[in-house]
Structures are given as C-alpha cells and as structure tokens.
Amino acid sequence: MSKIKALFFDLDGTLIDSEKFHFDCWNTFLCPYNVQIDFKDWLSNYAGIPLPKNAKTIIDRYKIDEDLDGFIDRREKVTFEGFRTTDIRLMPHALEFVQFAYEKGLTLAVVTASPKLDVEAVFERNGLAKYFSLFITRSDVIKSKPDPESYNLCVERLGLQKDECLVFEDTINGVKSALAAGLTCYAIQNNVRAHQKLRVADELFLSFANAKEFMMQKALI
C-alpha cells in the first residue's frame, strides 16, 4: 500500500461510543409497544445497521401494526433529540488519533449510515468538525452501507485515488461497504467476540492506539 493521503471514519462505534445510546433509544421508543430488546441481541442483530432497516426488522419481528415510514420518522426524532442534548463519549484513543492524523496533513472524512441532522448534532456538541473536510451521511446516498455508494461518493468528492485512502470501521456491514468500494479497510473493535466476523478486514485492531503504532511501523503516515 502506498503512503496514504486520506482517512475515512465511520461514526457510530468507530469514532463515538454510541452503541449503548442507540440501544437505549430503541428500548425507550419501543416501550409503548411492550417490546424490549436484549443488549446481546442488539449487538448481534442490529448494531451497525442503518435505522430504517432495523425499523423494518423490528416491525416484522414483533408484528407491530404501524406504517413503516411514520415509525422511522418518529424513531429518528428520538435519536436526533438525544444527540442534540447528550454528550456522547468518543471511542478510546479516537481523539488523539484524529488530532495526530490532522497534524500530519491527512485529509479526514466521516462516512456514516446516520442521517445528516444526527451527524450535525453530534459534531456541534463534541467540537470535532474542524478536523474533517467532508461528511458523507445516509442523506447523501440512495443505498447505505453495506452498499459501497457512500465510500465511492467520498472518494469522488475528494478527488483522490482509492489506493490513497484508508477506511476505519467497527462492524461487518461497514467493512463490507469499504471493501466493495475497493478501499483498504481497518477494523477497530475492542469487543473481541466480534473479531471473527471482522477478519475480512485488511487489518483488525483493538483500538486506534494499536492502529497508529502499526501504521507508523509500516510508514503509512
């Protein structure tokens, strides 16, 4: 791999520690339907999957008599309000890694299956927007992850070659999206139980600290 010029980051579970936040949002939202999702079930079947697809799965699985579009719209409002009013922790070593890459002169972008309003709310609170040149959200594409459209769009808008870009993801859908776009993808996942699924990634690390050490040894940055 040649020396890279740009780093692309997934958001939920990669840059921000939001999986528990999304899990809690779903259970709060589903309470009136007498539905509760177990956290292990959430991690296995819902984490890393775009909200509209999860909404369809939940409606079908629990036989909820609701219009899908309205269900999605109301659920997304819960997420937006939560992001607007809640400080979401960053993943371990994420801030140091982002600052390090930025100071090295790399172009940084966020590529996420979250909608634009949620992403803006998150970055308005955490103050990290200044480090990133581009945000590609679910609102920018027709097909979200695991489809490669979002990553292809990111490369196109930045005017780079694909071998100059490196992706960081934490779920199998995200990794599949990056690989399908022909990009090198590193998985960052501190939950070792998820590592078996993520072995399709080009490299697999427990944290950004490990990824940074590897990249410096390989003179990639």
Secondary structure as UniProt FT lines:
FT   STRAND          6..9
FT   TURN            13..15
FT   HELIX           19..30
FT   HELIX           31..33
FT   HELIX           39..45
FT   TURN            46..48
FT   HELIX           51..62
FT   HELIX           68..85
FT   TURN            92..93
FT   HELIX           94..103
FT   TURN            104..105
FT   STRAND          107..111
FT   HELIX           116..126
FT   HELIX           129..131
FT   STRAND          134..136
FT   HELIX           138..140
FT   TURN            145..146
FT   HELIX           149..158
FT   HELIX           162..164
FT   STRAND          165..169
FT   HELIX           172..180
FT   TURN            181..182
FT   STRAND          184..188
FT   HELIX           192..194
FT   HELIX           195..198
FT   TURN            199..200
FT   STRAND          203..205
FT   HELIX           208..217
FT   TURN            218..219
//
